[in-house]
Amino acid sequence: MPKTVHSDAGASVLRVLIEARKTAGVTQAELARRVGSQQPVISLIERGVRRVDVVEFYVLARAIGADPVDLFRKAGSGIPLSQSL
């Protein structure tokens, strides 16, 4: 069974986060500063090397200035109903 971080579902979540960050005009370095982390961590997340959990998704969305629920809904629309764990 493939890990979800390397699946189309994982890619959907990443696309939404990256798009929201870029639309907000926030760099990876600025996002890292806002969440108390370092830029390489944001890079690992955005490249799909490091998976984010629900709490991290929420924190990242808020730091970008986006509504976490709206972003989650948008990300979820790209996840097939047949997605396995």
Secondary structure, DSSP 8 states (H G I E B T S, - for coil): ---GGGSHHHHHHHHHHHHHHHHTT--HHHHHHHHTS-HHHHHHHHTTSS---HHHHHHHHHHHT--HHHHHHHHHTTS-TT---
